[in-house]
Amino acid sequence: QSDTAMVQSTIYFGMESPDGGVSEQEWSTFLADEVTPRFPDGLTVLSAYGQGTSTKAAGVLTETTKMLVIVHPDTPEATGKLDELKSIYKERFHQTGVFHTRQPVEVVAD
């Protein structure tokens, strides 16, 4: 067992954008080119549907979402990689619907 504290980060990537949205192919390319090289030990992607309010629009906004779940050491290096991913995604896809949650986890290996 490692002495390094582990966290589970979940990043919610909105798939809608001003220019028509992020296609499955664009998502797959982002995952292969940007995410996997930064976190080669493993990750999980879930397709989801989300909704919420925004200061930029009236009413409730709805959006398809990709949830990226990564269990990683609680280190500045890992945090920096996650911040890079969020910035790249926002810039590449003109996206504002990106947010990140994190929680401590205990990894139990069988």
Phi and psi restraints in degrees (value plus and minus 20) as a CYANA .aco file:
   2 SER   PHI    -100.0   -60.0
   2 SER   PSI     129.1   169.1
   3 ASP   PHI    -105.2   -65.2
   3 ASP   PSI     -26.5    13.5
   4 THR   PHI    -100.0   -60.0
   4 THR   PSI     109.1   149.1
   5 ALA   PHI     -85.1   -45.1
   5 ALA   PSI     121.0   161.0
   6 MET   PHI    -131.6   -91.6
   6 MET   PSI     126.7   166.7
   7 VAL   PHI    -150.8  -110.8
   7 VAL   PSI     135.4   175.4
   8 GLN   PHI    -127.7   -87.7
   8 GLN   PSI      97.4   137.4
   9 SER   PHI    -121.7   -81.7
   9 SER   PSI     115.0   155.0
  10 THR   PHI    -142.5  -102.5
  10 THR   PSI     101.1   141.1
  11 ILE   PHI    -130.1   -90.1
  11 ILE   PSI     110.2   150.2
  12 TYR   PHI    -121.0   -81.0
  12 TYR   PSI      92.1   132.1
  13 PHE   PHI    -123.4   -83.4
  13 PHE   PSI      90.8   130.8
  14 GLY   PHI     -86.6   -46.6
  14 GLY   PSI     122.2   162.2
  15 MET   PHI    -122.5   -82.5
  15 MET   PSI     -21.7    18.3
  16 GLU   PHI    -115.2   -75.2
  16 GLU   PSI     128.9   168.9
  17 SER   PHI    -172.3  -132.3
  17 SER   PSI     144.1   184.1
  18 PRO   PHI     -79.0   -39.0
  18 PRO   PSI     -45.7    -5.7
  19 ASP   PHI    -121.7   -81.7
  19 ASP   PSI       8.4    48.4
  20 GLY   PHI      89.1   129.1
  20 GLY   PSI     -29.4    10.6
  21 GLY   PHI      86.0   126.0
  21 GLY   PSI     144.2   184.2
  22 VAL   PHI    -112.8   -72.8
  22 VAL   PSI     103.3   143.3
  23 SER   PHI     -98.4   -58.4
  23 SER   PSI     143.9   183.9
  24 GLU   PHI     -80.6   -40.6
  24 GLU   PSI     -57.6   -17.6
  25 GLN   PHI     -85.2   -45.2
  25 GLN   PSI     -62.9   -22.9
  26 GLU   PHI     -83.7   -43.7
  26 GLU   PSI     -60.6   -20.6
  27 TRP   PHI     -82.6   -42.6
  27 TRP   PSI     -66.6   -26.6
  28 SER   PHI     -79.7   -39.7
  28 SER   PSI     -59.9   -19.9
  29 THR   PHI     -86.3   -46.3
  29 THR   PSI     -64.3   -24.3
  30 PHE   PHI     -79.3   -39.3
  30 PHE   PSI     -64.3   -24.3
  31 LEU   PHI     -81.6   -41.6
  31 LEU   PSI     -67.3   -27.3
  32 ALA   PHI     -90.1   -50.1
  32 ALA   PSI     -61.2   -21.2
  33 ASP   PHI    -106.4   -66.4
  33 ASP   PSI     -50.9   -10.9
  34 GLU   PHI    -132.4   -92.4
  34 GLU   PSI     -65.4   -25.4
  35 VAL   PHI     -99.5   -59.5
  35 VAL   PSI     -74.6   -34.6
  36 THR   PHI     -77.9   -37.9
  36 THR   PSI     -62.9   -22.9
  37 PRO   PHI     -82.3   -42.3
  37 PRO   PSI     -49.8    -9.8
  38 ARG   PHI    -101.2   -61.2
  38 ARG   PSI     -49.5    -9.5
  39 PHE   PHI    -153.0  -113.0
  39 PHE   PSI      47.7    87.7
  40 PRO   PHI     -91.9   -51.9
  40 PRO   PSI     -33.6     6.4
  41 ASP   PHI     -96.5   -56.5
  41 ASP   PSI     -31.9     8.1
  42 GLY   PHI     117.9   157.9
  42 GLY   PSI     135.5   175.5
  43 LEU   PHI    -184.8  -144.8
  43 LEU   PSI     147.9   187.9
  44 THR   PHI    -151.6  -111.6
  44 THR   PSI     119.1   159.1
  45 VAL   PHI    -140.3  -100.3
  45 VAL   PSI     110.2   150.2
  46 LEU   PHI    -140.2  -100.2
  46 LEU   PSI     119.7   159.7
  47 SER   PHI    -111.3   -71.3
  47 SER   PSI     115.1   155.1
  48 ALA   PHI    -164.3  -124.3
  48 ALA   PSI     153.6   193.6
  49 TYR   PHI    -148.3  -108.3
  49 TYR   PSI     108.7   148.7
  50 GLY   PHI    -148.6  -108.6
  50 GLY   PSI     145.6   185.6
  51 GLN   PHI    -169.9  -129.9
  51 GLN   PSI     136.1   176.1
  52 GLY   PHI    -196.8  -156.8
  52 GLY   PSI     157.0   197.0
  53 THR   PHI    -119.1   -79.1
  53 THR   PSI     140.4   180.4
  54 SER   PHI    -159.9  -119.9
  54 SER   PSI     127.9   167.9
  55 THR   PHI     -97.0   -57.0
  55 THR   PSI     -32.6     7.4
  56 LYS   PHI    -112.3   -72.3
  56 LYS   PSI     -33.1     6.9
  57 ALA   PHI    -164.4  -124.4
  57 ALA   PSI     132.0   172.0
  58 ALA   PHI    -102.0   -62.0
  58 ALA   PSI     127.2   167.2
  59 GLY   PHI      62.0   102.0
  59 GLY   PSI    -188.7  -148.7
  60 VAL   PHI    -112.2   -72.2
  60 VAL   PSI     110.5   150.5
  61 LEU   PHI    -114.6   -74.6
  61 LEU   PSI     120.5   160.5
  62 THR   PHI    -140.6  -100.6
  62 THR   PSI     128.5   168.5
  63 GLU   PHI    -181.3  -141.3
  63 GLU   PSI     120.2   160.2
  64 THR   PHI     -93.9   -53.9
  64 THR   PSI     129.9   169.9
  65 THR   PHI    -162.4  -122.4
  65 THR   PSI     127.3   167.3
  66 LYS   PHI    -127.6   -87.6
  66 LYS   PSI     107.1   147.1
  67 MET   PHI    -122.7   -82.7
  67 MET   PSI      98.2   138.2
  68 LEU   PHI    -120.4   -80.4
  68 LEU   PSI      98.2   138.2
  69 VAL   PHI    -133.6   -93.6
  69 VAL   PSI     102.6   142.6
  70 ILE   PHI    -153.3  -113.3
  70 ILE   PSI     108.5   148.5
  71 VAL   PHI    -117.7   -77.7
  71 VAL   PSI     105.4   145.4
  72 HIS   PHI    -169.6  -129.6
  72 HIS   PSI     143.1   183.1
  73 PRO   PHI     -82.7   -42.7
  73 PRO   PSI     126.9   166.9
  74 ASP   PHI    -103.0   -63.0
  74 ASP   PSI      56.4    96.4
  75 THR   PHI    -147.4  -107.4
  75 THR   PSI     136.0   176.0
  76 PRO   PHI     -79.7   -39.7
  76 PRO   PSI     -53.3   -13.3
  77 GLU   PHI     -82.3   -42.3
  77 GLU   PSI     -67.8   -27.8
  78 ALA   PHI     -84.7   -44.7
  78 ALA   PSI     -61.8   -21.8
  79 THR   PHI     -81.2   -41.2
  79 THR   PSI     -60.8   -20.8
  80 GLY   PHI     -82.3   -42.3
  80 GLY   PSI     -60.6   -20.6
  81 LYS   PHI     -84.1   -44.1
  81 LYS   PSI     -60.9   -20.9
  82 LEU   PHI     -85.3   -45.3
  82 LEU   PSI     -61.5   -21.5
  83 ASP   PHI     -82.1   -42.1
  83 ASP   PSI     -59.9   -19.9
  84 GLU   PHI     -80.1   -40.1
  84 GLU   PSI     -65.9   -25.9
  85 LEU   PHI     -79.5   -39.5
  85 LEU   PSI     -64.5   -24.5
  86 LYS   PHI     -82.9   -42.9
  86 LYS   PSI     -63.5   -23.5
  87 SER   PHI     -84.7   -44.7
  87 SER   PSI     -64.7   -24.7
  88 ILE   PHI     -81.4   -41.4
  88 ILE   PSI     -65.4   -25.4
  89 TYR   PHI     -82.3   -42.3
  89 TYR   PSI     -67.9   -27.9
  90 LYS   PHI     -78.6   -38.6
  90 LYS   PSI     -63.7   -23.7
  91 GLU   PHI     -90.7   -50.7
  91 GLU   PSI     -67.6   -27.6
  92 ARG   PHI     -83.2   -43.2
  92 ARG   PSI     -59.8   -19.8
  93 PHE   PHI    -130.7   -90.7
  93 PHE   PSI      -6.2    33.8
  94 HIS   PHI      28.9    68.9
  94 HIS   PSI      31.3    71.3
  95 GLN   PHI    -133.2   -93.2
  95 GLN   PSI     113.6   153.6
  96 THR   PHI    -127.1   -87.1
  96 THR   PSI     -35.8     4.2
  97 GLY   PHI    -105.9   -65.9
  97 GLY   PSI      42.0    82.0
  98 VAL   PHI    -147.1  -107.1
  98 VAL   PSI     104.8   144.8
  99 PHE   PHI    -163.8  -123.8
  99 PHE   PSI     147.1   187.1
 100 HIS   PHI    -156.6  -116.6
 100 HIS   PSI     109.2   149.2
 101 THR   PHI    -137.6   -97.6
 101 THR   PSI     134.9   174.9
 102 ARG   PHI    -167.5  -127.5
 102 ARG   PSI     128.3   168.3
 103 GLN   PHI    -170.9  -130.9
 103 GLN   PSI     127.6   167.6
 104 PRO   PHI     -86.8   -46.8
 104 PRO   PSI     123.7   163.7
 105 VAL   PHI    -156.5  -116.5
 105 VAL   PSI     135.8   175.8
 106 GLU   PHI    -128.8   -88.8
 106 GLU   PSI     102.8   142.8
 107 VAL   PHI    -110.5   -70.5
 107 VAL   PSI     103.5   143.5
 108 VAL   PHI    -134.8   -94.8
 108 VAL   PSI      94.8   134.8
 109 ALA   PHI    -115.3   -75.3
 109 ALA   PSI     119.5   159.5
